[in-house]
């Protein structure tokens, strides 16, 4: 019976066809080791691969590595690679490529992998062409979560060794091990990837080509999907306001799965260095004054859920038993009175978050909410460059941001709260200036801890403190809908969703 | 000979104007807060300050502003417009790749708006002048008012909804059918179909302007004594319109055409965005949002050269239409 099911499934996977999707904004380049923007990840993850991928529970699954082993002292990680893997130019992919990628290329070039590699990796060795051995300086449990393709893509040693990685001409014609090869990029119009006939999984991929169209206007993207010119919409491709309508079209499927690895979580950033937000009671009052359910229902059109704390509910070690800041203006005003701070004394500078109309509405809603409890608010409009500059320079009283979790609190969450991460000039750090020795300690211990139970205990304690302190103003977990035409199958299969290689995606013939 | 020395003097002035444009733009862009390094770091969700610093060095943003400007100007004189780190390509290559699409779009929109606009204007003036079919005058003027008042993006979206979504006659975006592998005549037809909606969207506003301008200007000329003389002599109405009225009425239209060519680059940003047209307008917009300084300056340089050239052409056309205009005396 089980065997029959497998056979049927295999027969149903028809080869052939062109899948058309949207890439927006247009990525600057497709060399995944050099650029990590969302659109780059989306397209280049079909060309490049990582050692591992992750299921919806964020447990590692084989990709270029078929097996792995961790030594009892948690210091040595050994990976057994898939045999017979070739780069798109025909050269064999070996353990030497892995060592070069991690120890040379990514150590130097990758803004997210680099801190982990530099801090924890002692050495990388290739004892055999299909075996890689990483030795760590100190135990770091989330190490195994760091091998996802957008974090540690494998790059070809024979092309990059001894060159200036940034200016290597090969960056324009990416060479990976993935199921699809780079074929054509007409800037401003489209990117075409074509089937890799020598892909290491026999019989795969099923698609002949993937076309990513560049359509800069959100309304035009909705039209493109409605007309059937594109078959897949990724979260963010169209405004939330259009999703309900598109979802209702005949033959359209939608899912919010496939974002578990990223778990995007939005929050307010208070400038905690100066009044009024240096006072924890004032921050708590703000939390009581914001109707987060209202925000999710009306500003996000239901595409999200209220966040409880710094860790997204899809991420390991999430704990929902934390203090709850329900919407209550009376409580908010009482807390302000208790704090003794004259919040109306000087206007609060609220720097808008320049990433679309939902964020504009959120800025306006926040201004109104705060003014209800006595604040004066200046809403400062800005563009992406201006926002990054102001936030990095701590030139704000209040602003918004959202962050990816990268599968483990040590990778995606700790950076926003560690006092060692208060760094001027960068917008994705501890910009609020939160300093708590206890929190620093707990994050450090939790990152090194081996037993999941112990890690859970430490992260639960952290969530208690960070919520009680309102270290950030946790607002909502963003939900992104993937919309697709019903004949496109196997689109979302893992915890990284559309950043998966698409080697098993197929178009069902009618 | 006079016209040649006129052109030479104008070109010399134009070069100074372009230099001024480049310097001014350079300073203005650097006045805006934020730089490419911080934006790229933000997009990579990086919390690594060494990464931002490394990007700044890579872009030369750690050097004093005047040094950056001097380096840039030196490059421009050697026809090197710099390197877009964002796109990892030389600026000149990026612009050369996108410029033809914009020129095609702008050129056709120009011809469309001028041709249709003048034609409508003539028809309206004629019907008023001859007193026959007065409803035509009202109809054309109402239509012109409508197009004059409709915002470009709104019109674009309406056209897409009607002709692409509802009727399915025309493609909604892009410059050609991707992956169809069309060549030769089939390719030309394909691109032509993709051109219809953006050209109409971009051209409608100016078409309305030309219609109104031509009509008003013609009616003014029609009231003049020499026209009355011609009518009294018994010259047929059609001939009066063509020979005497239109020729005299076209000067203000030409003036405006020069302005339109300059302004259309701005409209192209919107049109190219809505229709996913791979042109230079969007390249400029993206470069601005990403603080891609060298690319942005490159686009400014190219567009200012275009505007200056169009103005020069306008002046030459003036003289061709009305030989009485003497540029030498004016210069």
Interface residues (C-beta under 8 A of the other chain):
Chain A: X18 X20 X25 X26 X28 X29 X35 X36 X37 X38 X111 X112 X114 X115 X166 X167 X171 X172 X186 X187 X188 X189 X190 X192 X209 X211 X213 X214 X215 X216 X217 X219 X220 X223 X224 X226 X227 X229 X382 X383 X384 X385 X386 X387 X388 X389 X390 X392 X403 X404 X415 X421 X423 X424 X425 X426 X427 X428 X429
Chain B: X32 X33 X34 X35 X38 X39 X41 X42 X43 X44 X45 X46 X47 X48 X49 X51 X52 X53 X58 X86 X87 X88 X89 X94 X97 X98 X101 X157 X160 X161 X164 X165 X168 X172 X173 X174 X175 X178 X179 X272 X273 X274 X275 X276 X277 X278 X279 X282 X283 X286 X289 X290 X291
